[in-house]
Amino acid sequence: MLTEPRRSLAELLQKVHFEYQETIDFSADDSESTHEIVRRLTDAAFAFNLLAVTEFGGRSGKEREPGLVSLKIGSAFQTWDGQDLHPDPFEKAAVLIDGIVHGHPFEDGNKRTGFLLTYYYTATA
């Protein structure tokens, strides 16, 4: 049985960078922009999860509970009384990776997905 060799993590990151090279203005702070940022990062997280489990094995693409992925991502962009709780992009990146890795919103591949999503965020922010 012939099988394709699996890509290295560096090759997978190159693929992520190529396929998701569209930039997003993460500095926008109005409500409508924030909802769009969370939606787009949530879409990216599902794509990265599918890519990660396809390339490295695991159960693909299922959220443990509906809305859990966007909840974990949205926490990086929370505000309180008009103030950004995580004003620094690196703080947002830390909240993103922590939310996916420790929050386990996917059935499988959470660490890989969190890493890829954070890479995407920091590369485009």
Secondary structure, 3 states (H helix, E strand, C coil): CCCCCCCCHHHHHHHHHHHCCCCCCCCCCCHHHHHHHHHHHHHHHHHHHHHHHHHHCCCCCCECCCCHHHHHHHHHHCEECCEECCCCHHHHHHHHHHHHHHHCCECCCHHHHHHHHHHHHHHHC
